[in-house]
Amino acid sequence: MSTPLTALPPEILSCVVATIVSRPTLCNLARCSRQLHLCTIPHLYHHVTIEEEIWRGKPRNGQLRDFASSLIRTPHLAELVRHFTYVARLSEEYDEEFEWAEEIEEPEEPEGFSSPTLFKVDPDPAVKTAINAWSLSTEEANDWLSKLSHTYKCHHDAILALLLPVLLKVEKVVLDLEVKSDEHYLERMIGRVARRESPFDIQPPFEMLTAFIHSHPMFSSRRIDAIASLLRLPAIQEITGGFGKKVVADHGQFRIFRVMDTTLIDLDSSSSPVISLDLAAHSLSTVDLGHIFRAPKALKTLFYKVYPLACIKFPDIRHELEPQRNYLESLGFDYDEIHVTFYGMGNFSEEGPMTSFISFKNLKLFKTAALFLTKTENRAQRHNFINFFPPSLETLI
């Protein structure tokens, strides 16, 4: 005689449910009985992925808003989330001119468009309570509420800053964004958590966060203070994304930049548990990079891509890597060809900067564009790369 599924011990039942990969199937199973509901819900919320199509600056369905409001009201479910992914893709009907227009009448909504009603007029009371508790001033709270009440634009940054601190046990956050945003709610929120400001000093979020991955840096770079805050998190091991500073003056080919605050300067050397950095950087100086490279206790992986508005002096960058030479196993450099200035690169002679990589005893992979180091695509010089690396090197790309 067959045994009913609900007659199985909870441990075995949980193992059975864990083999189900279809989310619709898990949802249906959770509706069958109270016992199956209790067993299935943790699996449903363990990995959460929200995908939204952005049409003319606003989401087609408002899933992120709905999910944020729901989890703020149900913190016991928020604590079940371990991996959170948010994907914002531009619609095929995307109009590039709209993105840069300062004043434009609201366009006619295409067929099938469902404008979100949540937050449209008055945010949920639980949302208001969270914003009032987490804001530093009445002005900030009113601005935050205004963003969440306005659905003509995406305002994903304001929503993510509200949602992520509720995910107290989240281990991995992936933001795959193809939309521009000038808002910095999320940076401010991560900074306040990292500094243990009230009310995050009692039950701080991100205590279990090990990976923060932010894709499409050319579309939506985080401010430079965001990486400083991420490096301070107690469990962080992997940081991927674009970071940059603000241009405050332009003198021909030379641009002057400034850091938004002093968070990089305040970073202590060998204080961060991060072991992997994959950075796409705008307008960072060698001093900025030095603060970032020295912060990890033992950095094993570093990939650094230079984006526009940058001047690169490789020997100085190599000097800032010195504290990590006994730990680095994978190292890579790349660049965007537009508006990147190289100077003082040296050459492949015995006095050149490449000779110093011989001391990187654990280096197994090195990836670079030859032009980044030599200012030339000369094939013979690329062939000589191998002469300037330690015997431990296994892959050269």
C-alpha positions as CSV (number, residue, x, y, z in Angstrom):
1,M,0.0,0.0,0.0
2,S,1.4,3.4,-0.9
3,T,2.2,5.9,1.8
4,P,0.6,9.4,1.6
5,L,3.2,12.1,1.0
6,T,2.1,14.0,4.1
7,A,2.8,10.9,6.2
8,L,6.5,11.2,5.6
9,P,8.7,12.6,8.3
10,P,9.3,16.4,7.9
11,E,13.0,15.8,7.1
12,I,12.3,13.4,4.3
13,L,9.4,15.5,3.0
14,S,11.7,18.5,2.8
15,C,14.3,16.5,0.8
16,V,11.6,15.4,-1.6
17,V,10.4,19.0,-2.1
18,A,14.0,20.2,-2.6
19,T,14.2,18.1,-5.8
20,I,11.4,20.1,-7.4
21,V,12.8,22.8,-9.6
22,S,9.5,24.1,-11.1
23,R,8.2,27.1,-9.2
24,P,4.6,26.6,-10.5
25,T,4.8,23.1,-9.1
26,L,6.0,24.3,-5.8
27,C,3.3,26.9,-5.6
28,N,0.6,24.3,-6.4
29,L,2.1,21.9,-3.8
30,A,2.0,24.7,-1.1
31,R,-1.7,25.0,-1.6
32,C,-2.5,21.3,-1.0
33,S,-2.3,21.2,2.8
34,R,-1.0,23.1,5.8
35,Q,1.9,20.6,6.2
36,L,3.0,20.9,2.6
37,H,2.6,24.6,2.8
38,L,5.0,24.8,5.8
39,C,7.5,22.5,4.0
40,T,7.3,24.2,0.6
41,I,7.4,27.9,1.5
42,P,11.2,27.9,2.6
43,H,12.1,26.4,-0.8
44,L,10.0,28.9,-2.7
45,Y,11.6,31.9,-1.0
46,H,15.2,30.5,-0.9
47,H,16.0,31.8,-4.4
48,V,13.9,34.8,-5.5
49,T,14.3,36.2,-9.1
50,I,12.2,39.2,-10.2
51,E,12.4,40.1,-13.9
52,E,10.8,43.3,-15.2
53,E,10.6,44.8,-18.7
54,I,11.1,48.6,-18.6
55,W,9.1,50.6,-21.2
56,R,9.8,54.3,-21.4
57,G,11.2,54.5,-17.9
58,K,8.6,52.4,-16.0
59,P,8.0,48.7,-15.3
60,R,5.3,46.9,-17.2
61,N,4.0,45.0,-14.2
62,G,5.4,46.4,-10.9
63,Q,6.6,43.1,-9.5
64,L,9.5,44.7,-7.5
65,R,7.1,47.1,-5.8
66,D,4.6,44.3,-5.0
67,F,7.3,42.0,-3.6
68,A,8.9,44.8,-1.5
69,S,5.6,45.7,0.0
70,S,4.7,42.1,0.7
71,L,7.9,41.2,2.5
72,I,7.9,44.3,4.6
73,R,4.5,43.2,5.9
74,T,5.7,39.6,6.4
75,P,9.3,39.7,7.9
76,H,9.1,35.9,8.7
77,L,9.0,35.3,4.9
78,A,11.8,37.8,4.2
79,E,14.1,35.9,6.5
80,L,13.8,32.8,4.2
81,V,15.4,34.6,1.2
82,R,19.0,33.5,0.7
83,H,19.6,34.5,-3.0
84,F,17.9,37.6,-4.5
85,T,18.1,38.5,-8.2
86,Y,16.5,41.6,-9.8
87,V,16.6,41.9,-13.6
88,A,15.4,45.0,-15.4
89,R,15.5,44.7,-19.1
90,L,14.7,47.5,-21.6
91,S,11.7,46.8,-23.7
92,E,12.1,46.1,-27.5
93,E,10.0,49.2,-27.9
94,Y,12.6,51.3,-26.0
95,D,13.0,54.8,-27.2
96,E,16.5,56.1,-26.7
97,E,15.4,59.7,-27.1
98,F,12.9,59.4,-24.2
99,E,15.6,58.4,-21.8
100,W,17.3,61.8,-22.2
101,A,14.2,64.0,-22.6
102,E,13.8,66.6,-19.8
103,E,10.1,67.3,-20.5
104,I,7.8,64.9,-22.3
105,E,4.1,64.1,-22.1
106,E,3.3,60.7,-20.7
107,P,3.1,58.4,-23.7
108,E,0.1,56.2,-24.6
109,E,0.4,52.8,-22.9
110,P,0.8,49.9,-25.3
111,E,-1.7,47.1,-25.4
112,G,-1.3,44.7,-22.6
113,F,0.5,47.2,-20.3
114,S,-0.6,46.8,-16.7
115,S,0.3,49.9,-14.7
116,P,1.0,49.0,-11.0
117,T,-1.5,50.3,-8.5
118,L,0.7,49.6,-5.4
119,F,2.3,52.8,-4.1
120,K,0.4,54.8,-6.8
121,V,-1.6,57.0,-4.4
122,D,-0.7,56.0,-0.9
123,P,2.0,53.5,0.2
124,D,1.2,50.7,2.5
125,P,1.3,51.7,6.2
126,A,4.1,49.1,6.9
127,V,6.1,50.8,4.1
128,K,5.6,54.2,5.6
129,T,6.7,52.9,9.0
130,A,9.9,51.4,7.6
131,I,10.7,54.6,5.7
132,N,10.1,56.9,8.7
133,A,12.3,54.6,10.8
134,W,15.1,54.4,8.3
135,S,15.3,58.0,7.2
136,L,17.7,60.5,8.7
137,S,15.3,63.4,8.3
138,T,11.7,64.3,7.5
139,E,12.9,65.7,4.2
140,E,14.5,62.3,3.3
141,A,11.4,60.4,4.3
142,N,9.1,62.6,2.3
143,D,11.4,62.3,-0.8
144,W,11.5,58.5,-0.4
145,L,7.7,58.3,-0.1
146,S,7.3,60.5,-3.1
147,K,9.4,58.2,-5.2
148,L,7.5,55.2,-4.2
149,S,4.2,56.9,-4.9
150,H,5.1,57.9,-8.4
151,T,4.9,55.1,-11.0
152,Y,5.8,57.1,-14.1
153,K,9.4,56.2,-13.6
154,C,11.0,53.0,-12.5
155,H,12.6,54.2,-9.2
156,H,14.0,50.7,-8.7
157,D,16.9,52.1,-6.5
158,A,14.4,53.6,-4.0
159,I,12.5,50.3,-3.9
160,L,15.7,48.1,-3.5
161,A,16.9,50.3,-0.7
162,L,13.6,49.5,1.1
163,L,13.6,45.8,0.3
164,L,17.2,44.6,0.8
165,P,17.5,45.5,4.5
166,V,14.4,43.4,5.2
167,L,16.2,40.3,3.8
168,L,18.1,39.8,7.0
169,K,19.6,36.4,6.0
170,V,20.3,37.1,2.3
171,E,23.6,35.7,1.2
172,K,23.8,36.8,-2.5
173,V,22.3,39.8,-4.3
174,V,22.4,40.1,-8.1
175,L,21.2,43.3,-9.7
176,D,21.1,43.0,-13.5
177,L,20.0,46.5,-14.6
178,E,19.8,48.0,-18.1
179,V,18.2,51.2,-16.8
180,K,19.9,54.4,-15.8
181,S,19.3,55.8,-12.4
182,D,20.6,59.0,-10.7
183,E,19.1,58.0,-7.3
184,H,21.4,56.8,-4.6
185,Y,19.1,55.4,-2.0
186,L,20.8,52.0,-2.0
187,E,24.3,53.4,-1.6
188,R,23.1,55.4,1.4
189,M,21.3,52.4,2.9
190,I,24.3,50.1,2.6
191,G,26.5,52.8,4.1
192,R,24.3,53.2,7.1
193,V,24.2,49.5,7.7
194,A,28.0,49.2,7.3
195,R,28.5,52.0,9.9
196,R,25.9,50.4,12.2
197,E,23.8,53.5,12.4
198,S,20.5,53.4,14.2
199,P,18.2,51.5,13.8
200,F,20.6,49.0,12.1
201,D,22.8,48.7,15.2
202,I,20.5,46.3,17.0
203,Q,19.7,43.8,14.2
204,P,21.9,44.8,11.3
205,P,21.0,43.5,7.8
206,F,23.6,42.0,5.4
207,E,25.4,40.1,8.2
208,M,25.3,37.0,6.0
209,L,25.8,38.7,2.6
210,T,28.7,37.0,0.8
211,A,28.2,38.2,-2.8
212,F,27.0,41.5,-4.3
213,I,26.9,41.5,-8.1
214,H,25.9,44.5,-10.1
215,S,25.8,44.1,-13.8
216,H,25.7,46.5,-16.7
217,P,28.1,49.2,-15.2
218,M,27.8,51.5,-18.2
219,F,24.0,51.7,-17.6
220,S,23.9,52.1,-13.8
221,S,27.2,52.5,-11.9
222,R,27.1,52.7,-8.2
223,R,28.8,55.7,-6.4
224,I,32.3,55.0,-5.2
225,D,31.2,55.1,-1.6
226,A,29.2,52.0,-2.2
227,I,32.2,49.8,-2.6
228,A,33.7,51.2,0.5
229,S,30.6,50.2,2.4
230,L,30.4,46.8,0.9
231,L,34.1,46.1,1.8
232,R,33.1,46.8,5.5
233,L,30.4,44.1,5.6
234,P,31.4,41.2,7.9
235,A,30.8,38.2,5.6
236,I,31.3,39.7,2.1
237,Q,33.6,37.7,-0.2
238,E,32.6,38.7,-3.7
239,I,32.0,42.2,-5.2
240,T,31.2,42.7,-8.8
241,G,30.1,45.9,-10.5
242,G,30.7,49.4,-11.8
243,F,31.7,52.2,-9.5
244,G,32.6,55.8,-10.2
245,K,33.0,59.5,-9.2
246,K,31.4,62.7,-10.3
247,V,33.1,65.0,-12.9
248,V,33.3,68.5,-11.5
249,A,35.5,70.2,-14.1
250,D,36.7,69.5,-17.7
251,H,39.9,71.0,-19.1
252,G,40.3,69.6,-22.6
253,Q,41.6,66.1,-22.3
254,F,42.2,66.4,-18.5
255,R,39.2,65.9,-16.2
256,I,39.1,66.6,-12.5
257,F,37.1,64.3,-10.2
258,R,36.2,64.2,-6.6
259,V,35.1,61.4,-4.2
260,M,31.5,62.0,-2.9
261,D,32.8,61.4,0.7
262,T,35.8,60.1,2.6
263,T,34.7,56.5,2.9
264,L,37.7,55.2,0.8
265,I,40.2,57.1,2.9
266,D,38.7,55.6,6.1
267,L,39.1,52.0,4.9
268,D,41.6,50.1,7.0
269,S,44.1,47.9,5.3
270,S,43.6,44.1,5.6
271,S,40.2,44.7,7.2
272,S,37.8,43.2,4.7
273,P,37.0,39.5,4.2
274,V,36.4,39.9,0.5
275,I,38.4,37.5,-1.7
276,S,37.1,38.4,-5.2
277,L,36.8,41.9,-6.9
278,D,35.5,42.3,-10.4
279,L,35.4,46.1,-11.0
280,A,34.4,48.3,-13.9
281,A,35.6,51.7,-12.8
282,H,34.8,55.2,-14.0
283,S,37.3,58.0,-13.2
284,L,39.1,56.4,-10.3
285,S,42.6,57.6,-9.4
286,T,45.5,55.4,-8.4
287,V,45.0,56.5,-4.8
288,D,41.4,55.4,-4.9
289,L,42.5,52.0,-6.2
290,G,45.2,51.7,-3.6
291,H,42.6,52.1,-0.8
292,I,40.4,49.4,-2.5
293,F,43.2,46.9,-3.2
294,R,44.7,47.1,0.3
295,A,41.4,46.7,2.2
296,P,41.0,42.8,1.7
297,K,42.9,40.6,4.0
298,A,43.7,38.1,1.3
299,L,42.5,39.0,-2.2
300,K,42.5,35.9,-4.5
301,T,40.8,37.3,-7.6
302,L,40.9,40.7,-9.2
303,F,39.6,41.8,-12.5
304,Y,39.7,45.5,-13.3
305,K,38.1,47.1,-16.3
306,V,38.6,50.8,-17.0
307,Y,35.7,52.7,-18.5
308,P,35.6,56.2,-20.1
309,L,37.0,59.3,-18.3
310,A,40.1,57.7,-16.9
311,C,43.8,58.1,-17.0
312,I,45.9,55.0,-16.4
313,K,49.4,54.6,-15.1
314,F,50.0,50.9,-14.8
315,P,53.2,50.9,-12.7
316,D,51.3,52.8,-9.9
317,I,48.5,50.3,-10.1
318,R,51.0,47.4,-9.8
319,H,52.5,49.1,-6.8
320,E,49.1,49.2,-5.1
321,L,48.8,45.4,-5.6
322,E,51.9,44.7,-3.6
323,P,50.0,43.8,-0.3
324,Q,48.1,41.1,-2.3
325,R,51.0,39.5,-4.2
326,N,51.1,36.4,-1.9
327,Y,47.4,35.7,-2.3
328,L,46.3,36.6,-5.9
329,E,45.5,33.6,-8.0
330,S,43.6,35.3,-10.9
331,L,44.4,38.7,-12.2
332,G,43.0,40.6,-15.2
333,F,42.9,44.1,-16.7
334,D,40.8,45.4,-19.5
335,Y,39.6,48.8,-20.8
336,D,37.0,50.6,-22.8
337,E,38.7,52.2,-25.8
338,I,36.8,55.5,-25.7
339,H,38.3,58.3,-23.7
340,V,40.9,56.2,-21.8
341,T,44.3,57.8,-21.5
342,F,47.4,55.6,-20.9
343,Y,50.7,57.0,-19.7
344,G,53.9,55.8,-18.1
345,M,53.3,52.2,-19.0
346,G,56.9,51.1,-19.3
347,N,57.9,48.3,-21.5
348,F,58.9,44.6,-21.5
349,S,62.6,45.2,-20.7
350,E,64.1,44.0,-17.5
351,E,63.2,47.4,-15.9
352,G,59.6,47.3,-17.1
353,P,56.7,46.9,-14.7
354,M,55.8,43.5,-15.9
355,T,58.9,41.9,-14.4
356,S,57.5,42.5,-10.9
357,F,54.7,39.9,-11.5
358,I,57.4,37.1,-11.1
359,S,57.0,37.6,-7.3
360,F,53.3,36.7,-7.5
361,K,54.0,33.1,-6.5
362,N,50.4,31.9,-6.4
363,L,49.3,33.5,-9.7
364,K,47.6,30.9,-11.9
365,L,45.6,33.1,-14.4
366,F,46.4,36.4,-16.0
367,K,44.0,38.1,-18.5
368,T,44.7,41.4,-20.2
369,A,44.5,43.4,-23.4
370,A,48.0,43.9,-24.6
371,L,47.4,47.5,-25.3
372,F,46.6,48.1,-21.6
373,L,50.2,47.3,-20.7
374,T,52.3,48.2,-23.7
375,K,50.3,50.7,-25.8
376,T,50.8,48.4,-28.7
377,E,49.2,45.3,-30.2
378,N,52.6,44.0,-31.3
379,R,52.4,40.2,-31.5
380,A,56.0,39.7,-30.5
381,Q,55.6,41.6,-27.3
382,R,52.4,39.7,-26.5
383,H,54.4,36.5,-27.0
384,N,56.9,37.7,-24.5
385,F,54.3,38.0,-21.8
386,I,55.2,34.5,-20.5
387,N,58.7,35.5,-19.7
388,F,57.5,37.9,-17.0
389,F,55.3,35.6,-14.9
390,P,56.0,33.1,-12.1
391,P,56.2,29.3,-12.8
392,S,52.8,28.9,-11.1
393,L,51.0,30.6,-14.1
394,E,48.7,28.1,-15.9
395,T,46.6,30.4,-18.1
396,L,47.5,33.5,-20.0
397,I,44.7,35.2,-22.0
